[in-house]
Amino acid sequence: MTIAYQGEILFSRYLDATGKAVDTVPEWAEQPDTLVEYYRQMTLARLFDSKAIALQRTGQLGTYPSMLGGEAIDIPTAALMQAEDVLIPYYRNHAMQVMRGIEWRDVLLYWGGDERGSANPAQGQDLPNCVPIATQCLHACGVAAAFRIRDEKRVAVTLCGDGATSKGDFLEALNVAGTWQLPLVFIINNNQWAISVPRAMQCGAPTLAQKALGAGLRGEQVDGNDVIAVHQAVSRALERARAGKGPSVIEAISYRLSDHTTADDATRYRSNEELKAAWEREPIKRLRNYLHDRGWWDENRETQWQQTANARVQQAVQDYLATAPDSAGAQFDHLYATLPVQLSEQRERAIRQAEPGGRHHE
């Protein structure tokens, strides 16, 4: 008997939970510029996240999915993508979308139920939020296939949670990407919980990254709370894809520090002890400790940046709350090139009813 195939999944980490280096850091991480910018973007994202939840709790925003705990995954990924690449996000990638051009106000508009939040021209060719689980992975294959057909040196990047890897859409996307050798990077935010289903009950394999091997993709696992490790893994994957060497799967190990969404109550299915332990490994404190140890950050810089970040978040909230509702006819305006007669009549009726006293006279 001979071995038909043998593969491996490598795990990488540069910083431990306290921010101490456990491996030789890459040359770029020996300089402050990139890591300080990552820290600024991660803390800004967390401040926004906290404000968005407060808006939802006070009835000023719809159901909102927190990105708490995933900042070290999204921030370097967005920073490393080129402008001509395409992001195919899932519903937690707000910070990535903003780093690629949209406004924080747009994020609030979308989760406030206003589709104009997905209509900022700065979004370019990036796809809008995908709420159905894992379907965005197949959309990403379509985008990447177009790049390959056109012989464009562009990369499609799509993200999903650990629960999405149990869906057929995810596995079918891996199969297509591997068969066609698409310029595509899959990033799994393994935050340990698919709503109330823990990682251990989702898949019997020791890693989720090894699902890549069955489809002929390169797979690796990283500490998703270590921004340096994520940067390195994403850099490798983007470079491979852009050079025509095929797709990759990155499993980033993190922890969902929030409820699944504001419609969830995680205390019903996970212990306070588990959550407390996860907070000891969280990414922002880890990076802040590393920056402090290197002399690249201090309390004065922290205070100044917190003031700047808070001002940006408050401005986004003011802009969102000051945005007048769209017209009653808008819900019909993007359905057809030419609106059918029946819907044209409904549109006119909706506009009349929205006018002061309009419903009374219908």
C-alpha positions as CSV (number, residue, x, y, z in Angstrom):
1,M,0.0,0.0,0.0
2,T,1.3,3.5,-0.9
3,I,0.3,6.9,0.1
4,A,-1.9,8.5,-2.6
5,Y,-1.9,12.0,-1.0
6,Q,-0.4,13.6,2.0
7,G,-1.0,17.2,3.1
8,E,-0.4,19.5,6.0
9,I,-1.9,22.7,7.5
10,L,0.6,25.1,8.9
11,F,-0.3,27.4,11.8
12,S,1.4,30.8,12.3
13,R,1.6,33.2,15.2
14,Y,4.1,36.0,16.0
15,L,2.6,37.6,19.1
16,D,1.2,35.8,22.2
17,A,-1.8,36.9,24.1
18,T,0.2,39.5,26.0
19,G,1.8,41.0,22.8
20,K,5.2,39.4,23.3
21,A,6.9,38.1,20.2
22,V,7.1,34.3,20.1
23,D,8.7,34.1,16.7
24,T,11.0,36.4,14.7
25,V,8.7,39.1,13.3
26,P,9.0,40.0,9.6
27,E,11.0,43.1,8.6
28,W,8.0,45.3,8.0
29,A,6.9,44.7,11.6
30,E,10.2,46.1,12.9
31,Q,9.0,49.5,11.8
32,P,6.1,51.4,13.4
33,D,4.2,52.8,10.4
34,T,2.0,49.9,9.3
35,L,1.3,48.5,12.8
36,V,0.4,51.9,14.2
37,E,-2.0,52.5,11.3
38,Y,-3.5,49.0,11.9
39,Y,-4.0,49.9,15.6
40,R,-5.7,53.2,14.7
41,Q,-8.1,51.5,12.3
42,M,-8.8,48.6,14.7
43,T,-9.7,51.0,17.6
44,L,-11.8,53.2,15.3
45,A,-13.7,50.1,14.2
46,R,-14.3,49.1,17.8
47,L,-15.6,52.5,18.8
48,F,-18.0,52.5,15.9
49,D,-19.1,49.1,16.7
50,S,-20.0,50.1,20.3
51,K,-21.9,53.1,19.0
52,A,-23.8,51.1,16.5
53,I,-25.0,48.7,19.2
54,A,-26.1,51.7,21.4
55,L,-28.1,53.0,18.5
56,Q,-29.8,49.7,18.0
57,R,-30.6,49.4,21.7
58,T,-32.3,52.8,21.6
59,G,-34.4,52.1,18.5
60,Q,-32.3,54.2,16.1
61,L,-30.8,51.3,14.1
62,G,-32.0,47.9,12.9
63,T,-30.6,44.5,13.8
64,Y,-26.8,44.9,13.8
65,P,-24.0,42.3,13.6
66,S,-21.0,43.2,15.7
67,M,-17.5,42.8,14.5
68,L,-16.1,42.8,18.0
69,G,-13.1,40.5,18.1
70,G,-12.5,40.3,14.4
71,E,-10.6,43.5,13.9
72,A,-7.2,41.9,13.4
73,I,-8.6,39.9,10.5
74,D,-10.4,42.6,8.6
75,I,-8.1,45.6,8.9
76,P,-4.9,44.1,7.4
77,T,-6.8,42.3,4.7
78,A,-8.4,45.5,3.5
79,A,-5.1,47.4,3.8
80,L,-3.3,44.8,1.7
81,M,-5.9,44.6,-1.1
82,Q,-5.2,46.7,-4.2
83,A,-7.8,49.2,-5.3
84,E,-8.6,47.1,-8.4
85,D,-9.3,44.0,-6.4
86,V,-12.8,43.1,-5.4
87,L,-14.2,42.5,-1.9
88,I,-17.1,40.1,-1.6
89,P,-18.0,40.6,2.0
90,Y,-20.3,39.0,4.5
91,Y,-22.3,40.8,7.1
92,R,-19.5,41.6,9.6
93,N,-17.0,43.3,7.3
94,H,-18.0,46.9,7.9
95,A,-14.5,48.2,8.7
96,M,-13.2,46.6,5.5
97,Q,-15.8,48.4,3.4
98,V,-15.0,51.7,5.0
99,M,-11.2,51.2,4.5
100,R,-12.0,50.6,0.8
101,G,-13.9,53.8,0.3
102,I,-17.4,54.0,1.7
103,E,-18.4,56.1,4.7
104,W,-19.3,55.0,8.2
105,R,-22.6,56.8,7.6
106,D,-23.3,54.3,4.8
107,V,-22.8,51.4,7.2
108,L,-25.4,52.9,9.5
109,L,-27.8,53.6,6.7
110,Y,-27.7,50.0,5.5
111,W,-28.3,48.5,8.9
112,G,-30.9,51.2,9.5
113,G,-32.9,49.7,6.6
114,D,-31.9,52.3,3.9
115,E,-30.6,50.7,0.8
116,R,-28.8,53.9,-0.1
117,G,-26.1,52.6,2.3
118,S,-25.1,50.2,-0.5
119,A,-25.1,52.8,-3.2
120,N,-22.0,54.9,-2.5
121,P,-20.0,55.3,-5.8
122,A,-16.9,54.8,-3.7
123,Q,-17.8,51.2,-3.3
124,G,-16.6,50.7,-6.9
125,Q,-16.9,47.1,-8.0
126,D,-17.0,45.7,-4.5
127,L,-20.1,43.7,-3.8
128,P,-22.6,44.7,-1.1
129,N,-23.3,43.0,2.2
130,C,-24.3,39.3,1.9
131,V,-26.5,38.2,4.8
132,P,-27.4,34.7,3.5
133,I,-24.8,32.3,4.8
134,A,-21.9,31.3,2.4
135,T,-23.7,32.4,-0.8
136,Q,-21.1,35.1,-1.2
137,C,-18.4,32.5,-1.7
138,L,-20.0,31.5,-5.0
139,H,-20.4,35.1,-6.0
140,A,-16.6,35.4,-5.4
141,C,-16.0,32.6,-7.8
142,G,-17.9,34.4,-10.5
143,V,-15.9,37.6,-10.0
144,A,-12.6,35.7,-9.9
145,A,-13.6,33.8,-13.1
146,A,-14.1,37.1,-14.9
147,F,-10.7,38.2,-13.9
148,R,-9.2,35.0,-15.2
149,I,-11.1,35.1,-18.5
150,R,-10.0,38.7,-19.1
151,D,-6.4,37.9,-18.0
152,E,-6.5,40.7,-15.4
153,K,-4.0,40.7,-12.5
154,R,-6.8,41.2,-10.0
155,V,-7.9,39.2,-6.9
156,A,-11.3,38.5,-5.4
157,V,-11.3,38.3,-1.6
158,T,-14.3,36.8,0.3
159,L,-14.8,36.3,4.0
160,C,-17.1,34.1,6.0
161,G,-17.6,32.7,9.5
162,D,-16.9,29.2,10.7
163,G,-20.5,28.3,10.4
164,A,-20.5,29.1,6.7
165,T,-17.9,26.3,6.1
166,S,-20.6,23.8,6.9
167,K,-22.8,25.0,4.0
168,G,-22.8,23.4,0.5
169,D,-22.2,26.9,-1.0
170,F,-18.8,27.1,0.6
171,L,-17.7,23.6,-0.5
172,E,-19.0,24.1,-4.0
173,A,-17.1,27.4,-4.2
174,L,-13.9,25.7,-3.1
175,N,-14.5,23.0,-5.8
176,V,-15.0,25.6,-8.5
177,A,-12.1,27.7,-7.4
178,G,-9.7,24.7,-7.3
179,T,-10.9,23.3,-10.6
180,W,-10.5,26.6,-12.4
181,Q,-7.5,27.8,-10.4
182,L,-9.2,31.1,-9.8
183,P,-7.4,34.3,-8.4
184,L,-9.4,34.1,-5.2
185,V,-8.7,34.2,-1.4
186,F,-11.1,32.7,1.1
187,I,-10.8,34.0,4.6
188,I,-12.6,32.1,7.4
189,N,-13.2,34.1,10.6
190,N,-13.3,31.1,12.9
191,N,-14.9,33.0,15.9
192,Q,-15.9,29.6,17.5
193,W,-19.7,30.2,17.3
194,A,-22.2,29.8,14.4
195,I,-24.9,31.7,16.4
196,S,-25.4,29.1,19.2
197,V,-23.6,26.2,17.6
198,P,-20.0,25.8,18.9
199,R,-17.1,25.0,16.5
200,A,-16.7,21.5,18.0
201,M,-20.2,20.6,16.9
202,Q,-19.8,21.8,13.3
203,C,-17.0,19.8,11.9
204,G,-15.1,16.7,13.0
205,A,-11.9,17.8,11.3
206,P,-9.2,19.3,13.5
207,T,-9.0,22.4,11.3
208,L,-11.4,24.1,8.9
209,A,-8.5,25.1,6.7
210,Q,-8.0,21.5,5.6
211,K,-11.2,21.6,3.7
212,A,-9.1,23.4,1.1
213,L,-7.0,20.3,0.5
214,G,-9.9,18.3,-0.8
215,A,-10.6,20.9,-3.5
216,G,-6.9,21.4,-4.5
217,L,-6.5,24.7,-2.8
218,R,-3.7,25.8,-0.5
219,G,-4.9,26.1,3.1
220,E,-3.3,27.5,6.3
221,Q,-4.3,28.5,9.8
222,V,-3.3,31.7,11.6
223,D,-3.9,33.3,15.0
224,G,-6.7,35.7,14.0
225,N,-5.9,37.8,17.1
226,D,-2.4,38.4,15.9
227,V,-2.4,41.2,13.3
228,I,1.1,40.4,12.1
229,A,0.3,36.7,11.4
230,V,-2.8,37.7,9.5
231,H,-0.9,40.3,7.5
232,Q,1.7,37.6,6.5
233,A,-0.9,35.0,5.5
234,V,-3.0,37.4,3.5
235,S,0.1,38.8,1.8
236,R,1.1,35.3,0.7
237,A,-2.4,34.4,-0.5
238,L,-2.8,37.7,-2.5
239,E,0.6,37.3,-4.1
240,R,-0.1,33.7,-5.1
241,A,-3.5,34.6,-6.6
242,R,-2.1,37.6,-8.5
243,A,0.7,35.6,-9.9
244,G,-1.7,33.0,-11.3
245,K,-0.8,30.3,-8.7
246,G,-4.3,29.7,-7.6
247,P,-6.7,30.2,-4.7
248,S,-6.0,29.9,-1.0
249,V,-8.0,29.4,2.2
250,I,-7.0,31.1,5.4
251,E,-8.6,30.0,8.7
252,A,-8.1,32.8,11.2
253,I,-8.7,31.7,14.8
254,S,-10.5,34.4,16.7
255,Y,-13.4,34.6,19.1
256,R,-16.8,36.4,18.8
257,L,-16.7,38.7,21.8
258,S,-20.3,39.9,21.1
259,D,-23.7,38.4,20.7
260,H,-24.2,36.9,17.2
261,T,-26.2,40.0,16.4
262,T,-28.2,42.4,18.5
263,A,-31.2,40.0,18.1
264,D,-29.2,37.3,20.0
265,D,-28.4,36.7,23.7
266,A,-25.2,34.7,23.9
267,T,-25.5,34.3,27.7
268,R,-28.1,31.6,26.9
269,Y,-25.5,29.2,25.4
270,R,-22.0,30.1,26.4
271,S,-20.4,30.6,29.8
272,N,-19.1,33.8,31.3
273,E,-15.8,32.0,32.1
274,E,-15.3,31.2,28.4
275,L,-16.0,34.8,27.4
276,K,-13.7,36.2,30.1
277,A,-10.8,33.9,28.9
278,A,-11.4,35.1,25.3
279,W,-11.0,38.7,26.3
280,E,-7.5,37.9,27.6
281,R,-6.6,36.9,24.0
282,E,-8.3,39.8,22.2
283,P,-6.5,41.5,19.3
284,I,-6.4,45.2,20.2
285,K,-4.9,44.9,23.7
286,R,-2.3,42.4,22.2
287,L,-1.2,44.9,19.5
288,R,-1.3,47.9,21.9
289,N,1.1,46.0,24.3
290,Y,3.5,45.3,21.4
291,L,3.4,48.9,20.3
292,H,4.0,50.1,23.9
293,D,6.9,47.7,24.3
294,R,8.6,49.1,21.2
295,G,8.0,52.7,22.2
296,W,5.8,53.4,19.2
297,W,2.6,54.2,21.3
298,D,1.9,55.8,24.6
299,E,-1.0,57.1,26.7
300,N,-0.7,60.6,25.2
301,R,-1.0,59.2,21.7
302,E,-3.9,57.0,22.8
303,T,-5.8,59.9,24.3
304,Q,-5.4,62.0,21.2
305,W,-6.4,59.2,18.9
306,Q,-9.4,58.3,21.0
307,Q,-10.6,61.9,20.7
308,T,-10.1,61.9,16.9
309,A,-11.8,58.5,16.5
310,N,-14.8,59.5,18.7
311,A,-15.3,62.7,16.7
312,R,-15.4,60.6,13.5
313,V,-17.9,58.2,14.9
314,Q,-20.1,61.0,16.3
315,Q,-20.0,62.8,12.9
316,A,-21.1,59.6,11.2
317,V,-24.0,59.2,13.6
318,Q,-25.1,62.8,13.1
319,D,-24.9,62.4,9.3
320,Y,-27.0,59.2,9.5
321,L,-29.6,60.6,11.8
322,A,-29.9,63.7,9.6
323,T,-30.5,61.8,6.4
324,A,-34.1,62.2,5.3
325,P,-36.0,59.0,4.5
326,D,-36.1,58.1,0.8
327,S,-39.2,58.8,-1.2
328,A,-42.1,56.3,-1.1
329,G,-41.6,55.6,-4.8
330,A,-37.9,54.5,-4.3
331,Q,-38.9,51.0,-3.4
332,F,-40.1,50.5,-7.0
333,D,-37.5,52.5,-8.9
334,H,-34.8,49.8,-9.3
335,L,-37.0,46.8,-10.1
336,Y,-37.3,47.0,-13.8
337,A,-35.9,49.1,-16.7
338,T,-39.6,49.8,-17.6
339,L,-42.0,49.4,-14.7
340,P,-45.1,47.3,-15.5
341,V,-48.4,49.1,-15.6
342,Q,-49.6,47.3,-12.4
343,L,-46.6,48.4,-10.4
344,S,-46.7,51.9,-11.9
345,E,-50.1,52.2,-10.4
346,Q,-48.9,50.9,-7.0
347,R,-46.0,53.3,-7.1
348,E,-48.3,56.3,-7.7
349,R,-50.6,55.1,-4.9
350,A,-47.7,54.7,-2.5
351,I,-46.5,58.2,-3.2
352,R,-50.0,59.7,-2.7
353,Q,-50.4,57.8,0.6
354,A,-47.0,59.1,1.9
355,E,-48.1,62.7,1.4
356,P,-49.6,64.6,4.4
357,G,-53.1,63.4,4.8
358,G,-52.7,61.1,1.8
359,R,-53.7,57.8,3.4
360,H,-56.9,59.4,4.7
361,H,-58.0,60.3,1.2
362,E,-57.2,56.9,-0.4
